[in-house]
C-alpha cells in the first residue's frame, strides 16, 4: 500500500466493481445490496453511496482509483488492496 501523497499505477488485479474479500465478505447478508449501491454510484459517477446497513458514506472504487493512492484506512472498495 502507498502512503498518502504517493501514487501508483499498480491496482489490484480485480475489477473496480468487486471489493477485496478482506474488505467485504461475500457471505454477508447485505453483500448484494452493497454491490448494488456501489454499482449505482459508479454508474452515476458519484464519489460514494450510503451503506445499506449502517447509513455511513462509503467511497467507490473509482473515487479511490482516481485519487491515485491508498490512505491505509481500510476502505471497503480500495482498488490498491489485493485479495
SULHU-V130546 format. One record per helix or strand. SS is the DSSP state (helix for helix, strand for strand). FROM is the first residue (numbers start at 0). TO is the last residue. Records with the same first field share a line. If there is no record, write none. Layout:
BEGIN
SS=FROM-TO  FROM-TO
END
This chain:
BEGIN
helix=30-42  60-66
strand=47-49  56-58
END
